[in-house]
Amino acid sequence: MGFCKLLIVLFTLQALLAMVSTQATAPKSDLFREYIGAEFNDVKFSDVPINPNVEFHYILAFAIDYTTSSSSSPTDGEFNVFWDTDNLTPSQVSSIKNQHSNVKVALSLGGDSVGGGSCYFNPSSVDSWVSNAVSSLTKIIQQYNLDGIDIDYEHFHADPDTFAECIGKLITTLKNNGVISFASIAPFDDDEVQSHYMALWKSYGHTIDYVNFQFYAYDKGTTVSQFMNYFQTQSSNYGGGNILASFISDGSGGLSPENGFFTACNRLKSEGKLGGIFVWSADDSMSLGFRYEKQSQALLAVPR
């Protein structure tokens, strides 16, 4: 009889541990993130509505390792600020964080273009790029009182393994130095892009907290069922990652809020798969009164 009781206790403990393990790996699902500052249309942090019941990240776009001259050229990891510094200043970062305890601010690296041309990831060597990037980004992050970085390179003059080593070592060093507390990547469904980010994920996925997958880079008119399939595919590509759903404010691609984006998000949330929502971008959403930002945060704030 005593042995049977012991077995029952052991099985119960196993079941409880399995439940805890499952809960630990499921996305928290209350994270809202928004890119800001790339289009220089005078948007401010304070313009964007902030729901107190979500974790809210602004992502400044962009810091780029190019010169700021009219004929921009690569600097091998020496980053400069390319966002709207008139309206998104260090004092405004501090102000919005002081006003809202749930707000953090990050910066995004790279982006699609710079100085009228494509922005390339173009290191001369892993060691030189990492050394320059750690030094220059630490200064910017500390000057602006930022919390994390996002990786959004979309064009490459380096092979996937070099990209993986450069970015992986950058994230690891900044975290180990206490400069940042989180990091994200922003890939999209393109063969060259995916080869680089999946190499990074394979070697350094444990250092990456969020995957801002650009689902709006899929065709305009994407349906809910297509979106769900895309989400499943990318969850497999970035196995174990916190995958965020996303839309673009101007409606130029992907599954739009008008066509079922929130239906898809509710399904993902009910299945425990939604790592959060991010938007490109506050600059475009301003003319819409941030209506979809409000709706996104309301959805995220409701317990699953």
Solvent accessible surface area in square Angstrom, and as a share of the most:
residue,aa,sasa,rsa
1,M,178,0.79
2,G,53,0.51
3,F,140,0.58
4,C,72,0.43
5,K,120,0.51
6,L,98,0.49
7,L,68,0.34
8,I,113,0.57
9,V,79,0.45
10,L,90,0.45
11,F,133,0.55
12,T,71,0.41
13,L,92,0.46
14,Q,118,0.52
15,A,55,0.42
16,L,93,0.46
17,L,121,0.60
18,A,57,0.44
19,M,108,0.48
20,V,92,0.53
21,S,64,0.41
22,T,92,0.53
23,Q,122,0.54
24,A,84,0.65
25,T,109,0.63
26,A,32,0.24
27,P,24,0.15
28,K,160,0.68
29,S,9,0.06
30,D,31,0.16
31,L,8,0.04
32,F,0,0.00
33,R,0,0.00
34,E,0,0.00
35,Y,3,0.01
36,I,1,0.00
37,G,0,0.00
38,A,30,0.23
39,E,76,0.34
40,F,118,0.49
41,N,58,0.30
42,D,88,0.46
43,V,1,0.01
44,K,78,0.33
45,F,4,0.02
46,S,80,0.52
47,D,58,0.30
48,V,4,0.02
49,P,38,0.24
50,I,27,0.14
51,N,38,0.20
52,P,104,0.65
53,N,102,0.52
54,V,6,0.03
55,E,42,0.19
56,F,0,0.00
57,H,0,0.00
58,Y,0,0.00
59,I,0,0.00
60,L,0,0.00
61,A,0,0.00
62,F,22,0.09
63,A,0,0.00
64,I,5,0.03
65,D,3,0.01
66,Y,12,0.05
67,T,45,0.26
68,T,90,0.52
69,S,63,0.40
70,S,115,0.74
71,S,89,0.57
72,S,28,0.18
73,S,51,0.33
74,P,57,0.36
75,T,31,0.18
76,D,30,0.16
77,G,0,0.00
78,E,82,0.37
79,F,10,0.04
80,N,51,0.26
81,V,38,0.22
82,F,48,0.20
83,W,4,0.01
84,D,5,0.03
85,T,62,0.36
86,D,124,0.64
87,N,15,0.08
88,L,0,0.00
89,T,32,0.19
90,P,42,0.26
91,S,79,0.51
92,Q,58,0.26
93,V,0,0.00
94,S,37,0.24
95,S,46,0.30
96,I,5,0.03
97,K,38,0.16
98,N,127,0.65
99,Q,118,0.52
100,H,57,0.25
101,S,120,0.77
102,N,30,0.15
103,V,6,0.03
104,K,72,0.30
105,V,0,0.00
106,A,0,0.00
107,L,0,0.00
108,S,0,0.00
109,L,0,0.00
110,G,0,0.00
111,G,0,0.00
112,D,75,0.39
113,S,62,0.40
114,V,13,0.07
115,G,58,0.56
116,G,88,0.84
117,G,36,0.35
118,S,49,0.32
119,C,0,0.00
120,Y,71,0.27
121,F,0,0.00
122,N,52,0.27
123,P,19,0.12
124,S,91,0.59
125,S,52,0.34
126,V,36,0.21
127,D,111,0.58
128,S,38,0.25
129,W,0,0.00
130,V,19,0.11
131,S,70,0.45
132,N,40,0.20
133,A,0,0.00
134,V,25,0.14
135,S,56,0.36
136,S,11,0.07
137,L,0,0.00
138,T,27,0.16
139,K,141,0.60
140,I,15,0.07
141,I,3,0.01
142,Q,122,0.54
143,Q,115,0.51
144,Y,10,0.04
145,N,71,0.36
146,L,11,0.05
147,D,26,0.14
148,G,0,0.00
149,I,0,0.00
150,D,0,0.00
151,I,0,0.00
152,D,7,0.04
153,Y,0,0.00
154,E,23,0.11
155,H,48,0.21
156,F,14,0.06
157,H,108,0.48
158,A,22,0.17
159,D,77,0.40
160,P,40,0.25
161,D,103,0.53
162,T,33,0.19
163,F,0,0.00
164,A,4,0.03
165,E,57,0.26
166,C,0,0.00
167,I,0,0.00
168,G,0,0.00
169,K,78,0.33
170,L,0,0.00
171,I,0,0.00
172,T,44,0.25
173,T,43,0.25
174,L,0,0.00
175,K,57,0.24
176,N,119,0.61
177,N,92,0.47
178,G,65,0.62
179,V,20,0.11
180,I,10,0.05
181,S,77,0.50
182,F,9,0.04
183,A,0,0.00
184,S,0,0.00
185,I,0,0.00
186,A,1,0.01
187,P,0,0.00
188,F,37,0.15
189,D,79,0.41
190,D,58,0.30
191,D,131,0.68
192,E,86,0.39
193,V,2,0.01
194,Q,16,0.07
195,S,50,0.32
196,H,7,0.03
197,Y,0,0.00
198,M,70,0.31
199,A,20,0.16
200,L,0,0.00
201,W,33,0.12
202,K,180,0.76
203,S,57,0.37
204,Y,32,0.12
205,G,13,0.12
206,H,154,0.69
207,T,13,0.08
208,I,12,0.06
209,D,48,0.25
210,Y,32,0.12
211,V,1,0.00
212,N,0,0.00
213,F,0,0.00
214,Q,16,0.07
215,F,2,0.01
216,Y,24,0.09
217,A,55,0.43
218,Y,26,0.10
219,D,119,0.62
220,K,150,0.64
221,G,46,0.44
222,T,6,0.03
223,T,66,0.39
224,V,26,0.15
225,S,70,0.45
226,Q,79,0.35
227,F,2,0.01
228,M,34,0.15
229,N,98,0.50
230,Y,57,0.22
231,F,3,0.01
232,Q,93,0.41
233,T,70,0.41
234,Q,3,0.01
235,S,31,0.20
236,S,78,0.50
237,N,43,0.22
238,Y,0,0.00
239,G,44,0.43
240,G,90,0.86
241,G,18,0.17
242,N,49,0.25
243,I,5,0.02
244,L,0,0.00
245,A,0,0.00
246,S,1,0.01
247,F,2,0.01
248,I,26,0.13
249,S,11,0.07
250,D,88,0.46
251,G,22,0.22
252,S,68,0.44
253,G,8,0.08
254,G,3,0.03
255,L,2,0.01
256,S,16,0.10
257,P,18,0.11
258,E,123,0.55
259,N,93,0.48
260,G,14,0.14
261,F,0,0.00
262,F,18,0.07
263,T,65,0.38
264,A,0,0.00
265,C,0,0.00
266,N,82,0.42
267,R,116,0.42
268,L,3,0.02
269,K,14,0.06
270,S,80,0.52
271,E,91,0.41
272,G,14,0.14
273,K,89,0.38
274,L,0,0.00
275,G,5,0.05
276,G,0,0.00
277,I,0,0.00
278,F,0,0.00
279,V,0,0.00
280,W,44,0.16
281,S,1,0.00
282,A,0,0.00
283,D,3,0.02
284,D,38,0.20
285,S,2,0.01
286,M,64,0.29
287,S,105,0.68
288,L,57,0.29
289,G,43,0.41
290,F,12,0.05
291,R,126,0.46
292,Y,28,0.10
293,E,1,0.01
294,K,113,0.48
295,Q,87,0.39
296,S,0,0.00
297,Q,2,0.01
298,A,51,0.40
299,L,20,0.10
300,L,3,0.02
301,A,29,0.23
302,V,91,0.52
303,P,119,0.75
304,R,162,0.59
